[in-house]
Amino acid sequence: MMALFIFTFLGLWNDLFWPLIVLSDRAALTLPVGLLVIQQGSYVQRGLAFAGAFIASVPVLIFYAFFQRKIIAGITTAGLAGR
């Protein structure tokens, strides 16, 4: 159950298409959709895009650091089930 929670969290954190379809207000955009909007257009602010990508990756890295053993155990268990 813990591995399912971890993979669900990581999938939802990086979700792009559902918030892109549902949200229309620019103030309510999620971080991945905001990064996509920043990179569109004729002038791309690379510094702002890289800062946003760093901010988006920090919670995932912290989450992985705390649950590293559970993630690896979940992957190992899922890999052994197909024998």
MDAnalysis code that builds the backbone (N, CA, C; Angstrom):
import MDAnalysis as mda
import numpy as np

u = mda.Universe.empty(249, n_residues=83, atom_resindex=np.repeat(np.arange(83), 3), trajectory=True)
u.add_TopologyAttr("name", ["N", "CA", "C"] * 83)
u.add_TopologyAttr("resid", np.arange(1, 84))
u.add_TopologyAttr("resname", ["MET", "MET", "ALA", "LEU", "PHE", "ILE", "PHE", "THR", "PHE", "LEU", "GLY", "LEU", "TRP", "ASN", "ASP", "LEU", "PHE", "TRP", "PRO", "LEU", "ILE", "VAL", "LEU", "SER", "ASP", "ARG", "ALA", "ALA", "LEU", "THR", "LEU", "PRO", "VAL", "GLY", "LEU", "LEU", "VAL", "ILE", "GLN", "GLN", "GLY", "SER", "TYR", "VAL", "GLN", "ARG", "GLY", "LEU", "ALA", "PHE", "ALA", "GLY", "ALA", "PHE", "ILE", "ALA", "SER", "VAL", "PRO", "VAL", "LEU", "ILE", "PHE", "TYR", "ALA", "PHE", "PHE", "GLN", "ARG", "LYS", "ILE", "ILE", "ALA", "GLY", "ILE", "THR", "THR", "ALA", "GLY", "LEU", "ALA", "GLY", "ARG"])
u.atoms.positions = np.array([
    [0.819, -1.191, 0.000],
    [0.000, 0.000, 0.000],
    [0.865, 1.259, 0.000],
    [1.974, 1.189, 0.699],
    [2.852, 2.354, 0.746],
    [3.446, 2.634, -0.622],
    [3.840, 1.600, -1.343],
    [4.391, 1.800, -2.678],
    [3.341, 2.402, -3.604],
    [2.097, 1.966, -3.487],
    [1.017, 2.528, -4.289],
    [0.820, 4.004, -3.971],
    [0.870, 4.353, -2.690],
    [0.752, 5.753, -2.286],
    [1.884, 6.585, -2.877],
    [3.094, 6.073, -2.820],
    [4.258, 6.808, -3.313],
    [4.156, 7.034, -4.818],
    [3.833, 5.981, -5.568],
    [3.743, 6.120, -7.017],
    [2.568, 7.007, -7.424],
    [1.481, 6.964, -6.680],
    [0.346, 7.834, -6.966],
    [0.702, 9.290, -6.713],
    [1.394, 9.559, -5.604],
    [1.823, 10.920, -5.316],
    [2.736, 11.452, -6.405],
    [3.720, 10.670, -6.808],
    [4.655, 11.129, -7.828],
    [3.961, 11.341, -9.170],
    [2.996, 10.493, -9.493],
    [2.260, 10.669, -10.736],
    [1.380, 11.903, -10.724],
    [0.715, 12.156, -9.601],
    [-0.152, 13.321, -9.511],
    [0.633, 14.622, -9.417],
    [1.797, 14.595, -8.814],
    [2.611, 15.798, -8.704],
    [3.042, 16.278, -10.088],
    [3.342, 15.350, -10.983],
    [3.818, 15.708, -12.307],
    [2.713, 15.706, -13.357],
    [1.456, 15.627, -12.938],
    [0.347, 15.569, -13.882],
    [0.274, 16.866, -14.676],
    [0.134, 16.731, -15.991],
    [0.111, 17.900, -16.858],
    [-1.224, 18.058, -17.575],
    [-1.744, 17.003, -18.152],
    [-2.876, 17.132, -19.060],
    [-4.192, 17.461, -18.358],
    [-4.492, 16.837, -17.231],
    [-5.754, 17.125, -16.570],
    [-5.833, 18.574, -16.091],
    [-4.833, 19.114, -15.397],
    [-4.913, 20.542, -15.029],
    [-4.908, 21.460, -16.248],
    [-4.251, 21.060, -17.322],
    [-4.231, 21.876, -18.527],
    [-5.622, 21.965, -19.143],
    [-6.382, 20.881, -19.070],
    [-7.738, 20.867, -19.625],
    [-8.711, 21.614, -18.709],
    [-8.612, 21.404, -17.406],
    [-9.615, 21.900, -16.469],
    [-9.408, 23.372, -16.107],
    [-8.192, 23.789, -15.869],
    [-7.938, 25.138, -15.371],
    [-7.877, 26.148, -16.509],
    [-8.564, 27.255, -16.333],
    [-8.516, 28.310, -17.340],
    [-7.936, 29.602, -16.775],
    [-7.975, 29.770, -15.472],
    [-7.437, 30.966, -14.832],
    [-5.927, 30.823, -14.682],
    [-5.167, 31.778, -15.173],
    [-3.703, 31.688, -15.114],
    [-3.175, 31.738, -13.685],
    [-3.922, 32.312, -12.762],
    [-3.477, 32.391, -11.366],
    [-3.611, 31.050, -10.651],
    [-4.414, 30.127, -11.197],
    [-4.660, 28.849, -10.533],
    [-3.910, 27.693, -11.191],
    [-2.974, 27.973, -12.080],
    [-2.266, 26.907, -12.779],
    [-1.360, 26.130, -11.826],
    [-1.223, 24.841, -12.085],
    [-0.283, 24.035, -11.316],
    [1.127, 24.295, -11.835],
    [2.116, 23.806, -11.117],
    [3.504, 24.085, -11.474],
    [3.914, 23.527, -12.843],
    [3.596, 22.278, -13.187],
    [3.952, 21.803, -14.525],
    [3.268, 22.578, -15.655],
    [2.006, 22.953, -15.454],
    [1.303, 23.729, -16.478],
    [1.892, 25.136, -16.558],
    [2.236, 25.708, -15.434],
    [2.883, 27.022, -15.436],
    [4.213, 26.999, -16.164],
    [4.985, 25.938, -15.983],
    [6.252, 25.818, -16.714],
    [6.014, 25.701, -18.215],
    [4.972, 25.003, -18.601],
    [4.629, 24.889, -20.014],
    [4.246, 26.247, -20.588],
    [3.473, 27.026, -19.848],
    [3.053, 28.346, -20.314],
    [4.255, 29.281, -20.430],
    [5.185, 29.188, -19.490],
    [6.382, 30.038, -19.534],
    [7.216, 29.737, -20.769],
    [7.286, 28.478, -21.177],
    [8.144, 28.090, -22.290],
    [7.496, 28.315, -23.646],
    [6.231, 28.679, -23.681],
    [5.583, 28.978, -24.951],
    [5.744, 30.455, -25.271],
    [5.748, 30.758, -26.530],
    [5.852, 32.147, -26.952],
    [7.149, 32.387, -27.705],
    [7.305, 33.617, -28.148],
    [8.482, 33.937, -28.951],
    [9.719, 34.210, -28.093],
    [9.522, 34.685, -26.869],
    [10.663, 34.966, -25.989],
    [10.549, 34.078, -24.758],
    [11.468, 33.139, -24.616],
    [11.455, 32.206, -23.490],
    [12.433, 32.711, -22.440],
    [11.951, 32.891, -21.230],
    [12.813, 33.304, -20.128],
    [13.428, 32.052, -19.516],
    [14.615, 31.725, -19.955],
    [15.248, 30.470, -19.552],
    [15.548, 30.428, -18.054],
    [15.963, 31.526, -17.490],
    [16.245, 31.557, -16.058],
    [15.013, 31.267, -15.221],
    [13.893, 31.856, -15.615],
    [12.640, 31.614, -14.910],
    [12.180, 30.173, -15.098],
    [12.368, 29.627, -16.298],
    [11.988, 28.239, -16.561],
    [12.844, 27.265, -15.751],
    [14.147, 27.510, -15.677],
    [15.025, 26.627, -14.896],
    [14.746, 26.742, -13.405],
    [14.451, 27.938, -12.927],
    [14.107, 28.103, -11.512],
    [12.809, 27.368, -11.185],
    [11.825, 27.455, -12.071],
    [10.570, 26.736, -11.866],
    [10.766, 25.232, -11.897],
    [11.623, 24.743, -12.807],
    [11.899, 23.307, -12.870],
    [12.601, 22.825, -11.603],
    [13.491, 23.641, -11.070],
    [14.168, 23.289, -9.818],
    [13.173, 23.236, -8.666],
    [12.299, 24.242, -8.593],
    [11.294, 24.265, -7.532],
    [10.347, 23.074, -7.660],
    [10.042, 22.674, -8.889],
    [9.146, 21.532, -9.105],
    [9.801, 20.214, -8.718],
    [11.118, 20.123, -8.846],
    [11.795, 18.857, -8.568],
    [12.189, 18.691, -7.097],
    [12.290, 19.757, -6.342],
    [12.730, 19.662, -4.947],
    [11.779, 18.820, -4.081],
    [10.452, 19.025, -4.112],
    [9.584, 18.177, -3.277],
    [9.655, 16.699, -3.649],
    [9.804, 16.394, -4.928],
    [9.907, 14.997, -5.345],
    [11.199, 14.383, -4.825],
    [12.287, 15.113, -4.877],
    [13.561, 14.602, -4.368],
    [13.520, 14.410, -2.854],
    [12.896, 15.326, -2.141],
    [12.759, 15.179, -0.689],
    [11.872, 13.983, -0.363],
    [10.775, 13.834, -1.104],
    [9.868, 12.701, -0.922],
    [10.604, 11.395, -1.175],
    [11.419, 11.351, -2.227],
    [12.188, 10.147, -2.531],
    [13.220, 9.857, -1.441],
    [13.850, 10.894, -0.912],
    [14.854, 10.692, 0.136],
    [14.235, 10.048, 1.378],
    [13.016, 10.456, 1.726],
    [12.372, 9.897, 2.906],
    [11.855, 8.478, 2.686],
    [11.354, 8.191, 1.485],
    [10.715, 6.910, 1.212],
    [11.513, 6.031, 0.258],
    [12.816, 6.205, 0.230],
    [13.671, 5.473, -0.701],
    [13.565, 3.953, -0.507],
    [13.619, 3.494, 0.705],
    [13.550, 2.047, 0.969],
    [12.207, 1.469, 0.552],
    [11.125, 2.193, 0.819],
    [9.790, 1.713, 0.441],
    [9.628, 1.665, -1.075],
    [10.165, 2.665, -1.776],
    [10.067, 2.701, -3.236],
    [10.820, 1.526, -3.842],
    [12.031, 1.292, -3.386],
    [12.832, 0.195, -3.922],
    [12.211, -1.147, -3.571],
    [11.669, -1.282, -2.374],
    [10.996, -2.531, -1.996],
    [9.751, -2.768, -2.851],
    [9.013, -1.720, -3.149],
    [7.838, -1.850, -4.000],
    [8.193, -2.253, -5.418],
    [9.269, -1.691, -5.955],
    [9.712, -2.044, -7.297],
    [10.205, -3.491, -7.324],
    [10.950, -3.883, -6.296],
    [11.471, -5.248, -6.239],
    [10.340, -6.258, -6.114],
    [9.363, -5.963, -5.272],
    [8.233, -6.866, -5.092],
    [7.412, -6.975, -6.381],
    [7.209, -5.885, -7.059],
    [6.450, -5.901, -8.323],
    [7.219, -6.662, -9.397],
    [8.527, -6.575, -9.381],
    [9.337, -7.302, -10.359],
    [9.352, -8.793, -10.116],
    [9.230, -9.202, -8.863],
    [9.243, -10.632, -8.545],
    [7.890, -11.295, -8.766],
    [6.830, -10.515, -8.870],
    [5.491, -11.090, -9.017],
    [5.271, -11.713, -10.390],
    [6.048, -11.342, -11.375],
    [5.855, -11.862, -12.721],
    [6.561, -13.151, -13.014],
    [7.172, -13.807, -12.042],
    [7.927, -15.038, -12.266],
    [7.052, -16.146, -12.710],
])
